[in-house]
Amino acid sequence: MVSYSRWKGGWSKRGRAAFTLVELLVVIAIIGVLVALLLPAVQFAREAARRMQCQNNLKQISLAVHGYHDALRLLPPGDSSVNLSGTSAFTSILAFMEESKAAQLYDFTKGNSDPKNMLVVSQRFQTYLCPSANFVRPVPITGCDANNRAPGTYAFCSGSLDAWGNTVPGGVPNNGAIIFPSAGTTSLASITDGTSATFLAGESNWNYRDYTFTSGPCSGQIRGGFSYWSSPYPLATMFTTQGPFNPKAMNGDSKRLSNFRSSHPGGVNMANCDGSVRYWSDMVNHLVLDGTATRDGNEAFGGVPE
């Protein structure tokens, strides 16, 4: 469209200075389509970065376990006691996670729930938290207690059998790398299946979700789950491959509470005893999972999981 204006010497041609309404709507529609196309790619890139950070966390945990083993010639036990009231393996490796101050403050002669150790067990360590995990969900504050232990989203692998097996003397023995003291002790030499073919640890983020109070006297505290890095409980830091990765429901079976799970779509990050970390698909054959969970089962597994 061209308009004309009158000036002293005659008429002059002047170009249009604005969009029409139709053109503006077309531009907005194009921008909307571009955003819709780019947003999934941005979200995918962000999740990929979070997954890599999660793998790095597991790598650091693995290196700390190796540091512990170099110092004591043993792998850390799943619990320092035989009644689930002691110290978790994650607490035992704090000194090798560059958290020597926390390790010095923790009284290893006391349990993880002892008031003297609350200052340490209430600390959040970013290496113990997957960046994709989300704990925030509002819940009622009725029945709130004083438990304010910090969360963790990783667990050690006690094998392929019942996670509760060796929580008491005479139970089904743990057959993984990190075991309860009732089953004895383990070292890297105990892993005859090969350290590159045996799980050490993996993700424990609950798809059933822990609940966090967002207001009231218990604001910020976690309820409804056992994802405390300081707890040696089988539902907290000692998992097995007795069930599939990322179970979406318990289906009446509480054993699924001790299965490895993550917030990453389609799989779980797992660390092997040699320090390598891989992303395992939810669809991996269960026989492969069980074989990789055992330390001395003579299974020919442990290859690329995808």
Secondary structure, DSSP 4 states (H G I P E B T S, - for coil): -EEEEEETTEEEEEE--S--HHHHHHHHHHHHHHHHHHHHHHHHHHHHHHHHHHHHHHHHHHHHHHHHHHHHSSPPPSBSSSSS-S-BHHHHTGGGTT-HHHHHHS-TTS-TTSGGGHHHHT---GGGS-TT----B----TT--S--PPB--EEEE--SS-TTGGGSTTSPPP-SSS--GGG----GGG-TT-GGGSEEEEEB--SS--EE--SSTTTT-EESS--BTT---TTTTEEBSSS-SS-S--TT-GGGGGB-B-SSTTEEEEEETTS-EEEEETTS-HHHHHHHH-SSS-----S---
